[in-house]
Amino acid sequence: MLYLKEHLTFTDAKAQILEEDNGKGGKDLYMKGICIQGDVRNANERIYPTSEISNAVGQINEQIKTGHSVLGEVDHPDDLKINLDRVSHMITEMWMDDNCGYGKLKILPTPMGQLVSTMLTSGVKLGVSSRGSGNVDDRNGHVSDFEIVTVDVVAQPSAPNAYPKAIYEGLMNMRYGHKLFDMAKDATVDNKVQRYLNNEIKKLIKDLKV
């Protein structure tokens, strides 16, 4: 089985940014759109049959249905494991529409989730990338035995550096960067802290010119 990851730009994913009432007097932020395309040869020269995507989407939904949290990260790690310190969102649902697997990602109030939330609401166009495993036919690039582990938030594939990575490294190099990163943990329970955090991250994004 191979480690397979497939990027989609914000535009290719037909991404939508949504705010929905959370029933607790506040709102949650979501990304919604295509997570993986079927029956087309992608940039990695692979073709995912629609039937393979449909089965993988069904497996994710079964995990969600049985109470399993399907978490996603900022940028891809080098393996299929989920790193809790990099988690920014969770998949709340996936579904098929034509030959594509769609998903809805809830941005979480984790430190990395706060960074992603601020970037999205500031207009940064982040993409998505499926992370999974499967076999690839060397002759025609067709994928079989495909399983989706998660969908990560990533930079536009054509960008030389990942936006989230640039933000993270820039933040840690700031004078009070570590303090600001720790502050993100408290942002959802203190509106003043959240406003301060958002302002500081917006300044960082502007300085990094991403």
C-alpha positions in Angstrom: 0.0 0.0 0.0 1.3 3.5 -0.9 0.9 6.7 1.0 -1.3 8.9 -1.3 -1.9 12.6 -1.0 -3.8 14.7 -3.6 -3.9 18.5 -3.5 -6.7 20.8 -4.7 -6.6 24.5 -4.8 -9.2 26.7 -3.1 -10.7 27.3 -6.6 -10.5 23.6 -7.8 -12.1 22.5 -4.5 -15.0 25.0 -5.1 -14.4 25.8 -1.5 -16.9 27.7 0.5 -16.3 29.3 3.9 -19.4 29.1 6.2 -20.3 30.3 9.6 -23.0 28.3 11.4 -24.7 28.8 14.8 -23.3 26.3 17.3 -26.2 26.4 19.7 -24.1 27.9 22.4 -24.6 31.6 21.5 -21.7 31.6 19.1 -20.7 30.4 15.6 -18.5 27.8 14.1 -16.4 28.2 11.0 -16.4 25.6 8.2 -14.7 24.8 4.9 -16.9 23.0 2.5 -16.1 21.6 -1.0 -14.5 18.9 -3.1 -11.9 16.9 -1.3 -11.0 14.4 -4.1 -11.9 14.1 -7.8 -12.7 10.8 -9.5 -12.2 9.5 -13.0 -9.7 12.2 -14.0 -6.0 12.1 -14.3 -4.6 14.4 -11.6 -1.3 16.3 -11.2 0.3 13.2 -9.8 -0.7 11.2 -12.9 -3.1 9.1 -10.8 -6.7 8.2 -11.6 -9.2 7.5 -8.8 -12.2 5.5 -10.1 -15.4 6.9 -8.7 -16.2 3.6 -7.1 -13.0 3.7 -5.1 -13.8 7.3 -3.9 -17.4 6.3 -3.0 -16.2 3.4 -0.9 -13.6 5.5 0.9 -16.2 8.3 1.6 -18.5 5.6 2.9 -15.8 4.4 5.3 -15.2 7.9 6.6 -19.0 8.5 7.2 -19.2 5.2 9.0 -16.4 6.3 11.4 -18.2 9.6 12.0 -21.5 7.8 12.5 -20.0 5.5 15.2 -18.6 8.5 17.1 -15.0 8.5 15.8 -13.5 12.0 15.4 -11.8 12.3 12.0 -9.2 15.0 12.6 -7.2 16.9 10.0 -4.0 18.9 10.2 -2.3 22.0 8.7 0.0 20.7 6.0 0.9 17.0 5.4 3.1 15.0 7.8 5.3 12.3 6.3 3.0 9.5 7.2 -0.6 8.7 7.9 -0.6 9.3 11.7 -2.5 12.3 13.1 -0.4 14.7 15.1 -2.5 16.3 17.8 -0.4 19.4 18.1 -1.0 20.1 14.4 -4.8 19.5 14.3 -6.8 22.4 12.9 -10.2 20.8 12.0 -12.4 17.8 12.0 -14.4 16.3 9.2 -18.1 16.4 10.1 -19.4 14.7 6.9 -18.5 13.6 3.5 -20.7 12.8 0.5 -20.5 12.0 -3.2 -21.7 14.3 -5.9 -21.2 13.0 -9.4 -17.6 11.7 -9.6 -16.3 13.8 -6.7 -16.0 13.3 -2.9 -17.1 16.4 -1.0 -16.4 17.2 2.6 -17.3 19.6 5.3 -14.5 20.6 7.7 -15.2 22.2 11.0 -12.3 24.5 12.1 -11.5 23.8 15.7 -10.4 26.2 18.5 -6.9 24.6 18.6 -3.9 26.8 18.2 -3.5 25.7 14.6 -7.2 26.0 14.1 -7.2 29.6 15.3 -4.4 30.4 12.7 -6.4 28.8 9.9 -9.6 30.6 11.0 -7.9 34.0 10.9 -6.3 33.3 7.6 -9.6 32.2 6.0 -11.5 35.1 7.4 -8.7 37.5 6.2 -9.1 36.2 2.7 -6.2 33.8 2.4 -7.1 31.1 -0.2 -6.1 27.8 1.4 -6.6 24.5 -0.4 -7.3 21.0 0.8 -5.5 17.7 0.3 -6.7 14.2 0.9 -4.4 11.8 2.8 -4.8 8.1 2.4 -3.4 4.8 1.2 -3.9 2.6 -1.8 -2.3 0.7 -4.7 -1.4 2.3 -8.0 -1.3 0.4 -11.3 2.1 1.3 -12.9 0.7 0.9 -16.4 -2.2 3.3 -16.3 -2.1 5.1 -12.9 -5.4 3.7 -11.7 -5.8 3.6 -7.9 -7.3 0.6 -6.1 -8.0 -0.4 -2.5 -8.2 3.3 -1.7 -8.8 4.5 1.9 -9.0 8.1 3.1 -7.4 8.7 6.4 -8.3 12.4 6.5 -8.3 15.7 4.6 -5.8 18.3 5.5 -5.7 22.1 5.0 -2.8 23.1 2.8 -1.4 26.0 0.8 -2.2 26.4 -2.9 -0.2 23.7 -4.6 1.6 26.2 -6.8 2.9 28.2 -3.9 6.6 27.8 -3.1 6.0 27.7 0.6 3.0 26.5 2.6 1.1 29.5 4.0 0.3 27.7 7.4 4.0 26.7 7.7 5.1 30.3 6.9 2.7 31.7 9.5 3.7 29.1 12.1 7.4 29.8 11.7 7.0 33.5 11.5 4.9 33.5 14.6 7.5 31.5 16.6 10.2 34.0 15.5 8.2 37.0 16.8 9.3 38.5 20.1 6.2 37.2 21.9 5.4 34.5 19.4 5.3 31.6 21.8 3.1 33.5 24.2 0.7 34.4 21.3 0.6 30.7 20.2 -0.3 29.6 23.8 -2.9 32.4 23.9 -4.7 30.7 21.1 -5.7 27.9 23.5 -7.7 30.4 25.5 -9.2 32.4 22.6 -12.5 30.6 22.5 -13.4 31.3 26.1 -12.4 34.9 26.2 -13.6 37.3 23.5 -11.0 40.0 24.3 -8.2 37.4 23.9 -9.7 36.3 20.6 -9.9 39.8 19.2 -6.3 40.5 20.3 -5.1 37.2 18.8 -6.9 37.9 15.5 -5.3 41.4 15.2 -1.8 40.1 15.9 -2.1 37.2 13.4 -3.5 39.6 10.7 -0.4 41.8 11.3 1.8 38.7 10.8 0.1 37.7 7.6 0.5 41.3 6.2 4.2 41.2 7.2 4.8 37.8 5.5 2.9 39.0 2.4 1.0 35.7 2.0 
